[in-house]
Every structure is written in C-alpha cells, then in structure tokens.
Amino acid sequence: MPKLKPETQSARREHILDAAERCFAQAGFHRTTMHDICRMAGVSPGALYVYFDSKEALIEGIVERDRSEFAEHLAELGEATDFMAALESIGSYYLDPARAHKSQLCIEIGLEATRNERIREIFSRVDREISESFERLFGRLQAEGRIAPKLDIPSVTAAFSLIGDGMFWRHTVHPQDFKAEVVMPLVLELVRGLLNPTERTLPAHSPTITRPEGL
C-alpha cells in the first residue's frame, strides 16, 4: 500500500475527528463505539486505528484541536485595536447555534472528566493552558496600559473563566431560554467595567493594507 502524503494523512485525521465529535455529541462518550465512529467517518477500523487507538485518544485529539483554535482567537484578541469588539466577535463565534454539537460535546467531555482519569487529565491540562494564556494576555495588556493597572491578573482570569463557562453552560443546557443577543451586550458591559480597556494605538509607521477591488 503506497504511503499517504502528509497533507492527505492530516485531512483524514481531521475527518475522523469531525466524525468522532458528531458521535460523542449525539450519543455520549460511553454509548459511542469505535465502530460508530468508523461508520460516521466512512473508514475501516484498521484505518481508524492508524490514527487513534481509543476513544480517549480521540477526545485528546478533539480537545487539542479546539485548544489550538482558541489560541488563535486569543492571539487575535491581543492584537486587536478594539479589545471589546474583538471579544464580542469571539463570543458570537462560540455561541453560534451552528456550533451546537460542539457545545454539547464540551459538556459531555466535562462530565466524563469527573469519571475517567485520563479524560480528567486531558481536560485539566487544557483548561490550565487556557487560563495561563489568558493570564499572559491580560498581563501584557496591563503592561501596555490597555487595561486597568491595579487589577489582580489571576483573579481577573478566574472571573473571566467563570463568566465564559457560565454562558457556555446556559447556552448549551437551556438553549430555548438563552438569548445571546440579549445576554452578550450585558456581559460585555460587565467585562468593560472590570477591565476598563482602552483602544490600541497603532504605530504611526504601520503600513496601510489596501485590499484589491472586489474583495
């Protein structure tokens, strides 16, 4: 059998993770079998086990992929000229109804982390990495004079996480009662009052990017 190109291997791995996400979100971690994931992905068990040897390994792949995506959003947030507008954009992205299965999966992983030691280790590690990333971001913004100077950064990070987790939980568990268009502006005002952000001033020599017509 010819060896697959790296880009083909990566695409197949992503496809399997997408299928696993759907299965875990729909049926839960325990009821989902590796055969269910094979059927959803349209691959043989042998092809699946080349990339992932267990459901825990699949969860680890999903969580790491989500962590990487969130890190990109966080980097964009740190470079945004308007912190609050960028934060609103990120919030809208994660609360998009089209991502409902992702929200359900996050709740499922959190619940499984209370029962499964390996999942708990994965969940705790990624949660810790995200908190540390927020601390670094807020610390840098504070050093740049872009948020209130007297804030205790670890405490702000903890509060920020609680607000985000609470919104995410309500959005997932009570979707019929959660109105993002009502809640988000209020939450953003709370965050604004906490951080007291200022707009980022770009250097005078920053190049102007001109978009081609039609884009």
Stockholm file with secondary structure:
# STOCKHOLM 1.0

chainA/1-215         MPKLKPETQSARREHILDAAERCFAQAGFHRTTMHDICRMAGVSPGALYVYFDSKEALIEGIVERDRSEFAEHLAELGEATDFMAALESIGSYYLDPARAHKSQLCIEIGLEATRNERIREIFSRVDREISESFERLFGRLQAEGRIAPKLDIPSVTAAFSLIGDGMFWRHTVHPQDFKAEVVMPLVLELVRGLLNPTERTLPAHSPTITRPEGL
#=GR chainA/1-215 SS CCCCCHHHHHHHHHHHHHHHHHHHHHHCTTTCCHHHHHHHHTCCHHHHHHHCSSHHHHHHHHHHHHHHHHHHHHHHHHHCSSHHHHHHHHHHHHTCGGGHHHHHHHHHHHHHHTTCHHHHHHHHHHHHHHHHHHHHHHHHHHHTTSSCTTCCHHHHHHHHHHHHHHHHHHHHHCTTTCCHHHHHHHHHHHHHHHHCCCCCCCCTTCCCCCCCTTC
#=GC SS_cons         CCCCCHHHHHHHHHHHHHHHHHHHHHHCTTTCCHHHHHHHHTCCHHHHHHHCSSHHHHHHHHHHHHHHHHHHHHHHHHHCSSHHHHHHHHHHHHTCGGGHHHHHHHHHHHHHHTTCHHHHHHHHHHHHHHHHHHHHHHHHHHHTTSSCTTCCHHHHHHHHHHHHHHHHHHHHHCTTTCCHHHHHHHHHHHHHHHHCCCCCCCCTTCCCCCCCTTC
//
